[in-house]
Amino acid sequence: LEIKSRVSEVSSPLVGLVLGSTWKSKDWFPLGYLNLARIIVSKSKGTVVLIGDKSKMEIGKKIEEQLPPDRILNFTGVTTLKELIYLLSRLTVCVGPDSGPGHISAALKIPYITLFGPTAPERVVPYKMESLVLKSVVGCSPCSRRICPGLNTVCMRLISPETVAERVFSTIS
């Protein structure tokens, strides 16, 4: 009930940020999410909605602390599956790695900007979201590895917050 009431109070576009996946190698870097959230808040009327499981609560809290309280909703670690589906259905656009919430967003026809690194978009992109794929050009990608073999997930780190923000803004305009 709290999620529905908090979401219904917001009249601006809701921009979801999925803060991770089940593979460590698919996760975008925390500073990327923070900078993306800052860009969204400074250059649009959008409200940032943080989504993630309990393991993403710390990063969610750090991002939340650095944004204006009226421009962020942090739901990391607190949603049931049913609440997650409701939350995703209310978004204008959502961003994150190749993950379950991305596929749920696509099923709900909510644009999902997928950040790809170790997995191949041509194999696993959320349904009808091919035009929203973002990936860096790195020789080792896609490697299909759950843990990066010593390259510090360069494939994910080379996706810039500015590039993601451009895609967000072109999707919500």
C-alpha positions in Angstrom: 0.0 0.0 0.0 2.8 2.4 0.8 4.4 1.9 -2.6 1.1 2.7 -4.4 0.5 5.8 -2.3 4.1 7.1 -2.8 4.0 6.5 -6.5 0.5 8.0 -7.0 1.7 11.3 -5.3 4.2 11.9 -8.1 3.0 13.7 -11.2 6.3 13.9 -13.1 7.7 11.2 -15.4 9.0 8.2 -13.4 12.4 7.0 -14.5 13.3 3.6 -13.0 16.9 2.6 -12.3 17.4 -1.2 -11.8 20.5 -1.3 -9.6 21.7 -4.7 -10.6 21.2 -8.3 -11.6 22.0 -11.8 -10.4 25.4 -11.7 -12.2 28.0 -9.5 -10.7 29.5 -9.0 -14.2 26.2 -7.5 -15.5 26.0 -4.8 -12.8 26.7 -1.2 -13.9 28.9 0.8 -11.5 27.4 2.7 -8.6 28.9 6.1 -9.7 27.2 5.5 -13.1 23.8 5.2 -11.4 24.5 8.2 -9.2 25.6 10.4 -12.1 22.7 9.3 -14.3 20.3 10.1 -11.5 21.9 13.5 -11.1 21.6 14.2 -14.8 17.9 13.2 -14.8 17.1 15.4 -11.9 19.1 18.4 -13.2 18.0 18.2 -16.9 14.4 17.0 -16.7 11.3 17.0 -14.6 11.6 13.3 -14.0 11.6 11.5 -10.6 14.1 8.8 -10.2 12.8 5.4 -8.9 15.4 3.0 -7.5 14.7 -0.7 -7.9 16.8 -3.6 -6.6 16.9 -6.5 -4.2 18.2 -6.4 -0.6 21.8 -6.6 -1.8 21.4 -3.2 -3.5 20.0 -1.3 -0.5 23.3 0.3 0.4 23.9 1.7 -3.1 20.2 2.8 -3.1 20.6 4.7 0.2 23.8 6.4 -1.0 22.1 7.6 -4.2 19.0 8.7 -2.3 21.0 10.7 0.1 22.6 12.8 -2.7 19.4 13.8 -4.5 16.6 16.1 -3.6 14.0 14.1 -1.5 11.1 15.2 -3.7 12.8 13.8 -6.9 13.7 10.3 -5.7 11.8 7.2 -4.6 14.0 4.4 -3.2 12.3 1.0 -3.3 15.5 -1.2 -3.1 15.0 -4.3 -1.0 11.4 -3.6 -0.1 9.2 -4.8 -2.9 7.4 -8.1 -3.3 7.1 -9.4 -6.9 3.6 -8.1 -7.1 4.7 -4.7 -5.9 7.6 -4.7 -8.3 5.2 -5.4 -11.2 3.0 -2.6 -10.1 5.9 -0.2 -9.7 7.3 -1.1 -13.2 3.9 -0.6 -14.7 3.9 3.0 -13.5 7.2 4.0 -15.0 7.7 6.2 -18.1 11.0 4.5 -18.8 13.4 2.1 -17.0 17.1 1.6 -17.2 19.3 -1.3 -16.0 21.3 -4.4 -16.9 20.1 -7.5 -18.5 17.8 -8.6 -15.7 14.4 -9.9 -14.6 12.9 -6.5 -14.1 14.0 -5.6 -17.6 12.0 -8.5 -19.1 9.0 -7.6 -16.8 9.1 -4.0 -18.0 9.1 -5.2 -21.6 6.2 -7.5 -21.0 4.3 -4.4 -19.6 5.3 -2.4 -22.7 7.4 0.0 -20.5 10.5 1.1 -22.5 13.6 -0.6 -20.9 17.0 0.7 -21.8 19.2 -2.4 -21.3 22.9 -1.9 -20.5 24.7 -4.9 -22.0 28.2 -6.1 -21.2 28.8 -9.9 -20.7 25.6 -11.1 -22.3 24.7 -10.8 -26.0 21.8 -8.5 -26.8 20.9 -10.4 -29.9 20.2 -13.5 -27.7 18.5 -12.0 -24.6 17.3 -8.4 -25.2 13.9 -7.8 -23.6 11.1 -8.3 -26.1 10.7 -5.4 -28.6 13.4 -3.4 -26.8 16.2 -3.9 -29.4 16.3 -0.2 -30.3 17.0 0.7 -26.6 20.1 -1.5 -26.2 23.3 0.3 -25.0 26.6 -1.5 -25.0 30.3 -0.6 -25.2 32.6 -1.9 -27.9 35.1 -4.1 -26.2 36.8 -7.2 -27.6 35.9 -9.4 -24.7 32.2 -8.7 -24.8 30.0 -10.7 -24.8 31.9 -13.3 -22.7 28.9 -14.9 -21.0 30.7 -15.0 -17.6 29.0 -14.3 -14.3 32.2 -12.9 -12.9 34.6 -10.7 -14.9 38.0 -12.5 -15.4 40.1 -9.6 -14.0 39.1 -6.8 -16.4 37.0 -4.9 -13.8 33.9 -5.2 -15.9 35.3 -2.8 -18.5 32.4 -3.6 -20.8 29.9 -2.1 -18.3 32.2 0.7 -17.1 32.6 2.1 -20.6 28.8 2.8 -20.8 28.7 6.5 -19.8 25.9 8.1 -17.7 25.7 10.8 -20.3 25.0 8.3 -23.1 22.4 6.6 -21.0 20.8 9.9 -20.1 20.5 10.8 -23.8 18.7 7.6 -24.4 16.4 8.2 -21.4 15.5 11.7 -22.6 14.9 10.6 -26.2 12.6 7.9 -24.9 10.5 10.2 -22.6 10.2 13.1 -25.0 
